[in-house]
């Protein structure tokens, strides 16, 4: 069992910052797998004392970030949904991204998504799931590891990560992963740029690894690649940045 090691607020010279950090640490424990907590569970998950959690809850409740049922179960409130909608609109207009994802799904019958980097993680900003009965299980808003998976490789490579493997990805502008993040999932990804060639995200097609045979991967690569080019143009980026990589891709698929 996790031991509470919380410091007294009076011992912290930055009381305001510490309080904010504690409040955010409470919100961070919620996930698709664990959406509700008792007070004891919340204390165990955060390492905070129950008395501190009750005080933090009063503030979080006031601003709409948390709720508590009559039986004492803590859940998220509605306010994070509003912030997520604002974040997505500022980041990538849905009316630009979603049509591209739908076309990718129609052409591959696998799931399509756009990932962005946040610190040392990646976030699924937009997703359209495969129409097939079996597909990989990722939802919009999910936070995934940055150092595994095709889109993670893309985000690292075009953020300046050093290494021979990342040099190859920067040259080809395509990354493939087979069972890296999840042993049953495969993916193909390409970078998307905006004005000034700023990296906007990683476009990806993913699905069960058994369906990603070499022939299927060869079919998916140009679809992801050209979709990334189209989104780059829509975001004000230079499509000419893909010209050399396109020649390499065409040579590899002929």
N, C-alpha and C positions, 0 to 999 in steps of 0.2 A: 504494500500500500504506500502511495506517495505521502511523504511527510511534509506538513506545512512548515515552510521556512520563511514566512513573511516577516519583513521588518516592520517595526513601528514607524508610522508616518512621521513622528517627531524626530526619528533618527535620520531622515532623508533631507538633505539640504535643498532638494528641488521638489518640494511637495506637490506643486501643480503638475509637473511632468510625471512624477510617480503615480499620481492619481489617474492621469490620462492613460498611462501605460497599463495600469491595473484594469481599468474599464475596458480597454481594447483587448486585453488578454482574456477577459470573460467572453467577449463576442467571438474571439478566435476559436474557442473550443467547439462551437456549433458546426456541424457538418451534415451531409446527406445521411451518413451512417448514424449520427447521434444528434437528433434535433430537439430533444427535451431532456432536462436534468432536474433531479431533486436538489435541494440545497446541499446535502451531503455529497452528491455526485459532482456538483459544481465546485465545491471546495476541493475535492480530490483531483479534479481535472485541472484546476487553475493553481493549486497550491496556496490559495488565499483562505484566510479565516472566514468562518460563516458570518461573523459580525461585520466584517469588511464587505463581504458580498451583499449583505442586506443594504448597507449604505450605498454601495455602487448601484445596486438595482434601483433604488429610489430615483437616482439621477437618470439612469438609462431608460427607465419607464417614463419619466417626465418628457424625455425627448423622443420617445417612440421606438427605442432600440430593443427593448425587452418587454415581455409580458410574463405574468404569473397567474396560473389558474387557481381556482378556489381550493384545490387539493394541494397547492404548493409546488406545482411543476413549472419550471422556468422554460420559456421559449423565446425565440426572436420576435421582435415587434415588426411593424410594417415599414419603418423608416429606412432600413437598409435596401429595400426594394426600390425606393425612390432614388437613392444615391446610385444604385447600380444602373438604373435607367439613364441617369444623367451622365455617368461615366461612359457608358456605351455610346451614347449619342455624341459626346465630345470626341471619343476615340475614333470610331469608325461609324459613319451614318449607316443605319440598318438598311436603308433603301438602296445603298450601293453594295453592301456586302452580301446580304441574304440572297439576291437573285443569282449571284455567282456561285454560292454554295449549293443552291438548288440545282443549277445546271450540272455542277460536278457530280452531285448525287444521281441525277438522271443518267449521266453518261457512264458512271462506274457502278451504281447500285451499292456503293459503300457510303459511310458517313463522311461528311465534310465539315471542317471547322477552321476558324481563324484564332490563333493563339497570340497573346502578347506577353512580354516579359515584365515581371514585377520583382525586382531584387534578384534573388537566387531561385525564383520559381517562375512558372508560366501559368497563365490563366486562359481558360477557354472563354473567349469573348463572345463568339457566335458559333452556332452549330446547327446543322441539319442532319438528322439521323437517317440511317439506311432504311429503306422500305422492307428489307428482309427481316425475317423472324429472329435471326441471330445477328447481333452486331456488338461492337465494343461499347462499354458502359461509361460514357462521359457526358456531363451536363454543362450547360452554360454556367459560368461562374466557378467551376471546379478549378482548384489550384493543384498543379501537377509538378513533378520534379523537373528542373531545368536541364540536368545533366544526363537524362535518358529520354529516348524517344526522338523521332525524326524532327518534329517542330522545335524541340529543345536544342537539337544540334544546329538547326538553322538560326535560331535566336542567338546562340553562342557564337557561331561562325561570323555572323554579320554584326556582332557587337565587339569584334576584334579578338576573340579567343585565339590563342596561338596553338600551333600544332599542325602536323602533316595532314591529318584527317580533316581539320577545319580548312586548310588550304585547298584541299580537293573539293570541299563543299562550296567554298567561295568561287571556285572555278566553274563547277557544274551547275551551281544554284539549285541543286536538288539533294535532298537527304532521304535515306531509307533506313528504317529501323524494323527489325524482326525480333520480337519478343524481348525488347530491352526494358521498357517500363513494366510491362505485364507479359509473361511468357506466352500468353494466348493472343496477343495483339500485335499487328504490324501497321506501319504507316509510311506514307510518302509525303514530303513537304518541300515547299519553296518559299523564298522570302518575298515580302511585299514592302515597297518603299513609297514614300510620299514626297512632298516638296523638299528640295535640297537633298534628295536621296536619303532622307532620314528613314531608318527602319521602322515600319509600322506594325509588322507582325509576321507570323509564319502561317501560311495556308497549308492545310493538310487533308489528306484522305486516309482514313483508317478503317480497320475491320479485323475480323478473326484471322489469325496468322495462316490457318490452313487454306484460306482462299487466296492468299498473296503468293501465288506461284511466280517463278521468274517471268513467265509469259504475261501474267496479270500485272506485275509490277512494271514491266516494259510498256504496257498499255496505259497504265495510270500516270506514269511520269510526265509525258507531254501534256496531259490534261491538267494536272496540277500546275505545271510550269506555265502554260499559256493563260490559265486563270489568274495566276500571280501577276503576269504581265498586264493583263487587262485591269486588275485592281490597282496596280501601280500607276497606270495611266489615269485612272479615275481619281486617284488621290494626288495627282499632280507630279508624280515621279517621272523619271526618264526611262522609257521602255528600251532605249538603245543599250542600257546596261546589261540586258539579257542577250544581246546579239551573239557574242562569242559562245556563251553557254548553249544557246539554241543550236549552233552549228555542231557542238560536241554531242548534244542530245540526239540530233537528227542522224549523225554518223553512227551513233551507238545503236539506233533502232532500225537501221537499214541493212 
